[in-house]
């Protein structure tokens, strides 16, 4: 007697890989290897830029909204993922919050941009973009570093979040003795561009939108920010980087 296999369960990983599936796009080749700080295991994760590209393929009219607020010793970023830019503010697919402070081992890294990038990556992962890849921090250390000087001796130890460990790119040691032997890590050009694209636009007309959004909505406004904006050098430099990228892409 023959059996009907149509009801057989697929392996869990195979099912996960079908989440947000886009015909003709396979994120696996874009995954990068890293070494877990605690277990020394080699794992793979998907860069935020690839997550964003995947999201745009799945939702061409989608929106990634990011808000950043300063806090004590850090910036706190909240990212929301919308399937359509017309969706009401409360109708989002996923949300995530991440905080980052200044890091002596990464003096060139803006904590604001770092927080933005982390929040976007986590929110996209929460929306299902990259669940098939390992996440740093799946196994936590017993005691995490006192990141903001707020722990007291009578408090229970708090484990480092998955997001914080992942975004350190395995170059920041939590022990000062280890830090001396690890050279500062520079962001790659792709990571710098990714951070620039996630910078919030200061123009009131585009409130709540990133410079990456403005690139497609109003290139002239982005050019103005790159050449004439003087209120925030950080935003101006981000706009200049995006404009240079756009020119290179046009002439390529």
N, C-alpha and C positions, 0 to 999 in steps of 0.2 A: 504494500500500500504506500503510495507516494505521499510525501509530506509537503504541505504548503509552507514555504519559508518566508512568506511576505510578512509574517508577524514576529519573526525573530528579531531580538533586540540587537541594535548595532553597538559596538564597543563605545564606551562613554566618550573617549577622546574623539572618535569619528563624529559623534553627535555634536560635540562642542565645536568642532571645526566647521560645521554647517551654519553656525550662528553668524548672521550678517554676511552670508556668502554672496560674493559678487562674481558673476560669470567672467572668466578670463583673468581673474586676479587671485594670486596665491601669496599670502603674506609670509609664508615660511622662509623663502630665500632672503628676506630682509631682516630676519631675526639675528641678533648679535649675541655672542657668548660673553659671559662674565663669570667671575668667581665669587661665590657667596662668602662674605666676610667671616661668618661663623663656622660653617661646615666645610669650607674650601671646595665645595662641589662646583663643577662647571655646569652652568645652566644657560638658558636662552631667554631673552626678552625682546620685545618689539619697541624700537625707538618711537618717541612721541610723534615725530614727523611722519613716519609711516602710518601710525594710527590715524593721524589727521587725513592723510591722503586716502586711506581706506574708507574713512567716514565720508569724505567728499564723493567717493565713487558710489557709496551706498545711498547717501542722501545728498544729491547735487544742490538742493536748495536748503540744506541744513544750516544750523548756526551753532557756533561755540561761543558762549558768553562767559567772560571772565571778569571778576571784580577783585581788586586787591586793596587791602586796608593795612595800614601800619599798626603794629602792636608792640608790646615791650620786647625789645631785642630781636624782633623778627617782622616779616611781612606775612600776612595771612591772605591766601588766594582761594576764591571759590569759583569753580567752573561748572557750568551747566550745558548739557548737550540737548539740542533741539532738532527734531527731524525736518523742521521747516522754519525758515526765518520769520514767518508770519505767525507762528504758534504763540499763544498767550504765555506770559512770563512763568506761570505756574505749571504749564504743560511741557515738562522736559523729560527726556528719556532717562537721564542719570545726572547725578550731582556728586561733587567731591570737593574737599577742602584740604589744603596743604599749607604748612608754614615753613619758612626758611629764614635763617639769620645769616649774618656775615660769617664767612669761614676764612680763617687765616691761611689755610692750605689752598684756598682758591680765591686769591685777592682780586682776580679779574671777573669773577662771577657776581653778577648783580643778584642779591637775595630776592628782590622783587620779581625779576624774570625767572629765577629758579623756582620760586613758589608758584608762579603762573604755569610754567611748564609742567611741574609736578602735578598740580591740580587738574590740568587738562588731560594729562596721561592717565591719571587715576579715573577721572570721569569717563573717558573713552573706554577704559577697561571695564568699568562698571556697566557701561552700555553694551558690552560684549565684544569689543574690538581688541582681541588679543588674549582671550581666556585660555587658549590652547597652549600658551607659553608659560614657562615657570615664572614665578614672581619672587624677587629677592625678599628675604625676610619671612619665608614660610615657616622657618624654624627660628624662634627667637632666643636671644641670649637671656640668661637669668637676670642680669642687671644691665640696664641701658645707661648711657652717659647722661649726666645732668646737663642737658642742652641749654637750658635757660637759667640755671642757677636757682631753680624754684623748688628743688627737692629738699625735704627735711629728713633727718636721720630716723625719725619715727614713722615715716611713711613707707608703704609697701613699694618695692621696686617696680618701675614701670618699663615695660619692654619698648624698644624702639619700633616705630611703625613700619609697616612694609614699604610704604612710599618713601620714607626718609632713607632707608637703607638702599633702596633701588637707585635713587637719584644721586647717591654719592659716587656712583660709578666705580665703587670698590677702590677708591684712592685715598679716602679719608680714614685714618686710623683713630679709634676712640681712646687709645692709650697714648699719652704724650711720648712715651719712650718709642713707640712704633712710628709716630709721625716723623721723627727725625730721619728715618730711613726711607721714607716714601716721598718722592718728588711731587710738587704741585701738578695737578692735572689741568691742562688747557682744554677748553671746549673745542670741538671740531667745528669747521665752517658750517656744517649742516646744523649743529646744535645752536650756534650763534644766530643763524638765520631763523631757526625755529623760535628762539626766544624773541627775536625782533618782530616776527609775525604775530606773536601773542601779546605784544605791547599794546596797551589800551590807547585808543585815539583820544587826544585832548580836545578835539573840535566838538563843540556842543551839538552840532548837527548829527554827528555820528556817535553820540553818547552810548556807551555800552558795547561798542564795536571795537575790534582789534585793528591794528594797522594792516594785518593780512586781509581783513574784510574790506577795508578802504581801498586796498590795491585793486580789487575787482569792481568796487562800487564807484570810486572817484579817483582815478590815478592822478588827476591834477591836484587834488587836495593833499595827496601823499607827497607829491613833488614840492608843494609849498612848505610842508613840514620839514622836508629834507633841506630846503634852501633858505627859508626865511623864519622858521619858528625859533624863538630864542628863550622861551620860558623854561624849557627843560632840555638840557643837553643830551640826556639819555634818550629821550624820545626822538630828538633830531638825528642822532647817530643811528638809531634803529630804522628810521625812515630812509636815511641815506643808504643803509645796507640793503634794504628791500628794493629801492630804486635801482641800485647797481645790479642786483640779482635779476630784476625785470629786464633791464637792458641786455644783460648777457643771454637771457633766455630768448629774447627777440632776435638777437644777432646770431644765435647758435645755429 
